Amino acid sequence: MTNPAVREALADAREIELTVTGRKSGRQSSRPVWFVQQDDSMFLMPVTGSDSDWYKNVRRTPMVEIARNGMALSTSATPITDADRVRRIEEMFRAKYGSEQVDSYYPKRDVAVQVALG
């Protein structure tokens, strides 16, 4: 079950801060990313799909940190490559952010990432 502090921090949020470990450098790097939430999971789509550096980093080191409004959670991330699942996640992004925004900001939509919240 999702921690109430996590749920509260994510309520009405449009983006979170994602921190990943560099696959070559081993250093932590952070960036703001959009997300959608379903049950005890958060789903992310890399802007340039499987070409995104942060996605490649998650494939190498699946432990990530998400942060929002003073809340930080270290958790596991699972790459998603199944086309049907990626399409369903893309539809959730379209419902939250609008089709025009998704088309504009996500030119390559071939993968997604599931982040455990509970």
N, C-alpha and C positions, 0 to 999 in steps of 0.2 A: 504494500500500500504506500502511496506517495506521502512523504513527510509533509505535515501541514505547513511548515515554514517554507518549504519548496513551492507548494501549491500557492501560498499567499504571494511569494515573490514573483511568481510567473503570471499571476492573475492580470489580465489586460496588457501584458507585455508584448511588444512587437519584435523585440530582439533580446538576445542574451550575449554575454561575453563567453566565448569558447576558447579554452586553453588546451593546446596539444603539445606533444613532445616531438621535436624535429627528428626525422628519421636518420638524418646524416649528422646534424650538430649535437643532438641530444638535449638541446636547450628548449625551454618552454617558450611558446609564442601564443599570443592572444589576438583575437579579432572579434568584432561584433558579427553575429549571424542571425538570420531569421529562423524561426522554428514553428512547428505545430505540435500540439500535445494531444495524446489520446491515452486514456487510462493512466498507467504508470510508466509511460514512455514519452519521450520527446523525439521528434523526427527532424532532421536537418537535411538540406539539399545543398551541396557545394555549388557555387556559382558556375564554375567551369566543369562541373561533373567530375568524372574520374581523372581529369587532368589537374584538378585543384591540389595544391600542395598540402593543405590541411587534411584532405581526404587521404592522400598517400601516407601522411604521417599517422593517421588513425589506423590505417591498415597495418602499419608496422608496430605501433604502440597503442593499443585500444583503450588505455586509461586516459580520460579527459577530465577537465574541470569545467563546470558551467557556473556562471555567476550572474546575479541580478539583484539590484537593490540591497546590497549588503549580505546577501545569501550566497554561499559558495558550496558546491557539491562536487566531490571527486567521485567518479563513477565510470562504468564501462560503456564503450561505444561499439556497435556492431555494424559493419558495412552491409548495405543491402544492394544486391545487383540484379535480383529478380525483376524483370521488366514490369510485370503486373503489380508487384508491391510498390515499385518506384512510381508507377502511374497513379496508384491510389494516394500516395503521399503527395504527389504533384497536385492532385485534385484538392487535397486538404489545404495546400499552400494557396491555390487559386481561390478557395472559399475564404481564407483569412486575409490575403493580401490583394486579391484581384487578379484576373487573368492577364490584364495588360502589364501589371508590375512583374508578374512571374515571367511572361514572355520577354520583357525588357531586360530583367536582371539575371535570368537563368537561360543562357543560350544553349547549354548542353545539359540535358536532364536524363542521364543514363544511370545514375546511382543516387543513393540516399544513405543516411546513417541513423540508426536507432540508438538513443541514449536512455539508459535505465534511470528512472527517477525514484524507484522504491527500493 
